[in-house]
């Protein structure tokens, strides 16, 4: 029997574990012993500093980082959502 019954909540739990796993991997990159193991596999960035329109000035930054922690988080999220 599934612990989580709704599909939206199941995907939310998996996404939460992905994010937490990625943060854990980024944290473990700071230590010499685990830095090589948790290095970023995907490091994609879109950075628009400033778009200046007459009335509005805005910018955006999007970064996608994936490492071993992301994979561990995905597996843990799937296990928890079952």
MOZI-V309289 format. One line per field, one symbol per residue. burial: # if it has 24 or more other C-alpha atoms within 12 Angstrom, else .. A space follows every 50 residues. Layout:
burial=???
This chain:
burial=............###.##########...........###.......... ..............##########..##..#.
